[in-house]
Amino acid sequence: MSNSEAATVQSVDRALTILEVLARLGTAGVTEIAAELEVHKSTAFRLVSTLEAHRLVEQAGDRGRYSLGVGLLRLAGATTARLDLVQEARPITRQLAADTGETVNLTVRAEHAALYLDQVAGSSALQSHNWVGQHIPLHATSNGKVLLSELTPEQLAEALGALARFTPATITSKAQLRKELETIREQGYSLAIDELEVGLTAVAAPIRNAHGDIIASISVSGPTFRLSSERLEAVIPQCLAAAEEISHRLGWSWRE
């Protein structure tokens, strides 16, 4: 690790310590914070100023004293929303895994990737890889393509970088991907056959919030030899029904 990298890690550690100090004390001045960190007041002030710029700390009623900021509520709210999503979806994901015998995954978009929040393995999924907590490419997965499907052109451009090739079936052309996303919007689900891994097929459907926005996706995945086109004819409606039920639990109501 270089000196600059070590300094960056040390600054992050000190910034997190400041948050812990304020959580413990309620409010604190720069002098107190500097003493807790065992650093000069100027160093403590720079760290506090950076946290304040991100609204993670804010000046308390007493001038020169700081408390935890509203930015932490935003971060905590995002975490709570994800936990609520997993909790609401769990009975449906378990049932879908039982009905299909395949692996069921729940994902959300985390900037330029799909983040796996939960996974339930079906009876046919032997030693399934646990994707929970992992980020995977948006353009090469059924979940990722669902999460991209209703973004505006500007949002899509921001979410996508270069489209890496993982298999011969991976979509690497942005024009082709946009066409694929149009199809997904029309049919209401996404397929990925051998796009991330040769021999892996998955179907995904969107999960919507009360406003109708896509906030997550649910997928059924398994070996391509098992999820044949004939088998998918049965699995796709099951996946769509599960996504709709989770969406209803989150307050979404479909109206023609």
C-alpha positions in Angstrom: 0.0 0.0 0.0 1.4 3.4 -1.0 1.7 6.3 1.5 -1.3 8.1 -0.2 -3.5 5.0 0.0 -2.5 4.5 3.7 -3.4 8.1 4.4 -6.8 7.7 2.7 -7.6 4.6 4.8 -6.5 6.4 7.9 -8.8 9.4 7.1 -11.8 7.0 6.5 -11.1 5.3 9.8 -11.0 8.7 11.6 -14.2 9.9 9.9 -16.0 6.7 11.0 -14.7 7.2 14.5 -16.1 10.8 14.5 -19.6 9.4 13.7 -19.2 6.8 16.5 -18.1 9.6 19.0 -21.1 11.7 18.1 -23.4 8.7 18.4 -22.1 8.2 21.9 -21.9 11.8 23.1 -24.8 13.3 21.2 -22.9 16.5 20.5 -19.2 17.4 20.6 -16.9 20.2 19.7 -13.8 20.0 17.5 -11.6 20.1 20.6 -13.3 17.0 22.0 -13.3 15.2 18.7 -9.6 15.9 18.2 -8.9 14.5 21.7 -10.9 11.4 20.9 -8.9 10.9 17.7 -5.6 12.0 19.2 -5.0 14.4 16.3 -4.5 18.1 15.9 -7.6 20.3 16.0 -7.0 21.4 12.3 -7.1 17.7 11.2 -10.3 17.1 13.2 -11.8 20.2 11.7 -11.1 19.2 8.1 -12.6 15.8 8.8 -15.7 17.2 10.4 -16.1 19.8 7.5 -16.0 16.9 5.0 -18.7 15.0 6.9 -20.7 18.1 7.2 -20.5 18.7 3.4 -22.1 15.3 2.9 -24.7 16.1 5.7 -23.5 13.2 7.8 -22.9 15.6 10.6 -24.4 19.1 11.3 -23.8 21.9 13.7 -25.9 21.6 16.8 -27.7 24.5 18.5 -24.5 25.5 20.3 -22.2 27.1 17.8 -19.1 25.1 17.3 -20.6 21.8 18.4 -21.7 19.0 16.0 -24.2 16.2 16.0 -25.1 13.4 13.6 -26.7 14.7 10.4 -29.8 13.9 8.4 -27.7 12.3 5.7 -27.4 9.3 8.0 -31.2 9.0 8.0 -31.1 8.8 4.2 -28.6 6.0 4.3 -30.4 4.2 7.0 -33.7 4.6 5.2 -32.2 2.9 2.1 -31.0 0.0 4.2 -34.4 -0.3 5.9 -36.2 -0.3 2.6 -34.0 -3.1 1.3 -34.6 -5.1 4.5 -38.4 -4.5 4.2 -38.2 -5.7 0.6 -36.5 -8.9 1.5 -38.9 -9.5 4.4 -42.0 -9.0 2.2 -40.6 -11.1 -0.6 -39.3 -14.0 1.4 -42.5 -16.1 1.5 -43.0 -15.6 -2.2 -39.4 -16.4 -3.2 -39.5 -19.5 -1.1 -42.8 -20.6 -2.7 -41.4 -19.9 -6.2 -38.2 -21.9 -5.5 -40.4 -24.8 -4.3 -42.7 -24.6 -7.3 -39.9 -24.4 -9.9 -37.2 -26.4 -8.1 -34.7 -23.8 -9.3 -32.8 -21.0 -7.6 -34.7 -17.7 -7.0 -32.8 -14.4 -6.6 -33.9 -10.9 -5.5 -31.8 -8.0 -6.8 -31.7 -4.2 -6.8 -29.6 -1.8 -8.9 -26.6 -0.4 -7.2 -25.3 2.2 -9.6 -23.5 0.3 -12.3 -24.3 -3.3 -11.2 -27.0 -5.5 -9.9 -26.8 -6.2 -6.1 -28.2 -9.6 -4.9 -30.2 -9.1 -1.7 -31.6 -12.6 -1.2 -31.4 -16.1 -2.6 -33.5 -19.2 -2.1 -32.4 -22.5 -3.6 -34.9 -24.9 -5.0 -34.8 -28.7 -4.7 -33.0 -29.1 -8.1 -30.3 -26.6 -7.3 -27.4 -28.7 -6.0 -24.6 -26.7 -4.3 -25.9 -23.4 -5.8 -23.5 -20.5 -5.7 -24.6 -17.9 -3.1 -24.9 -14.6 -4.8 -26.2 -12.6 -1.8 -24.2 -9.4 -1.3 -22.4 -9.7 -4.7 -22.6 -7.3 -7.6 -23.0 -8.6 -11.1 -23.2 -7.0 -14.5 -26.4 -5.3 -15.5 -26.2 -6.0 -19.3 -25.5 -9.7 -19.1 -28.1 -10.9 -16.6 -31.9 -11.2 -16.7 -32.1 -9.3 -13.4 -29.9 -6.6 -14.6 -31.8 -6.1 -17.8 -35.1 -5.8 -16.0 -33.5 -3.1 -13.7 -32.4 -1.2 -16.8 -35.6 -1.6 -18.8 -37.4 1.5 -17.7 -34.6 3.9 -17.2 -34.6 7.1 -19.2 -31.9 7.4 -22.0 -29.9 9.7 -19.6 -30.1 7.3 -16.7 -29.2 4.4 -19.0 -26.2 6.1 -20.3 -25.1 6.9 -16.7 -25.7 3.3 -15.5 -23.8 1.6 -18.4 -20.1 1.7 -19.1 -18.4 -0.6 -21.6 -20.4 -3.8 -22.1 -17.9 -6.5 -21.2 -18.2 -9.8 -23.0 -18.5 -12.9 -20.8 -19.7 -15.5 -23.3 -20.4 -15.5 -27.1 -24.0 -14.8 -26.2 -23.3 -11.6 -24.2 -24.8 -8.4 -25.6 -21.9 -6.0 -26.1 -23.6 -3.5 -28.4 -25.5 -0.7 -26.7 -27.8 -0.4 -29.7 -28.7 -4.1 -29.4 -29.1 -3.7 -25.7 -31.6 -0.8 -26.1 -33.6 -3.0 -28.5 -33.6 -5.8 -26.0 -34.8 -3.4 -23.3 -37.7 -2.4 -25.5 -38.7 -6.0 -25.9 -38.5 -6.4 -22.1 -40.8 -3.5 -21.5 -43.3 -4.9 -24.0 -43.4 -8.5 -22.7 -42.8 -7.7 -19.0 -39.9 -10.0 -18.3 -36.3 -10.6 -19.3 -34.4 -13.7 -20.4 -30.7 -14.3 -20.2 -29.5 -17.6 -21.9 -25.8 -18.3 -21.6 -25.1 -14.6 -21.4 -23.2 -14.5 -18.1 -22.1 -18.1 -18.0 -22.4 -20.7 -20.7 -24.9 -23.2 -19.4 -26.8 -20.8 -17.2 -30.3 -19.6 -18.1 -32.5 -17.1 -16.1 -35.8 -15.3 -16.3 -36.5 -12.2 -14.3 -39.5 -10.0 -13.7 -39.8 -6.5 -12.2 -40.9 -5.6 -8.7 -42.6 -2.2 -8.4 -43.3 0.2 -5.6 -46.6 2.0 -4.8 -45.8 4.5 -7.6 -45.2 1.8 -10.2 -41.5 2.3 -10.4 -39.2 -0.7 -10.8 -37.2 -1.0 -7.6 -36.1 -4.6 -7.7 -36.3 -7.8 -9.7 -36.9 -11.4 -9.0 -35.4 -14.2 -11.1 -35.5 -18.0 -11.5 -32.2 -19.4 -12.7 -30.8 -22.8 -13.5 -28.9 -24.9 -16.0 -29.8 -24.2 -19.6 -30.4 -27.9 -20.3 -33.1 -27.9 -17.6 -34.6 -24.5 -18.4 -35.4 -25.4 -22.0 -37.8 -23.2 -24.1 -40.6 -25.6 -23.2 -39.9 -25.4 -19.5 -39.6 -21.7 -19.6 -43.2 -21.5 -20.9 -44.2 -22.7 -17.5 -41.6 -20.9 -15.4 -42.1 -17.4 -16.9 -45.7 -17.1 -15.7 -44.7 -18.3 -12.3 -42.0 -15.7 -12.1 -44.3 -12.9 -13.3 -47.0 -13.9 -10.7 -44.4 -13.9 -7.9 -43.1 -10.4 -9.0 -46.7 -9.1 -9.1 -47.5 -10.5 -5.6 -44.4 -8.9 -4.1 -45.3 -5.6 -5.8 -48.8 -5.7 -4.3 -47.3 -6.3 -0.9 -45.2 -3.1 -1.4 -48.3 -1.1 -2.3 -48.4 -1.4 -6.1 -51.9 -1.8 -7.7 -52.1 -2.5 -11.4 -54.9 -0.7 -13.3 -55.5 -0.8 -17.0 
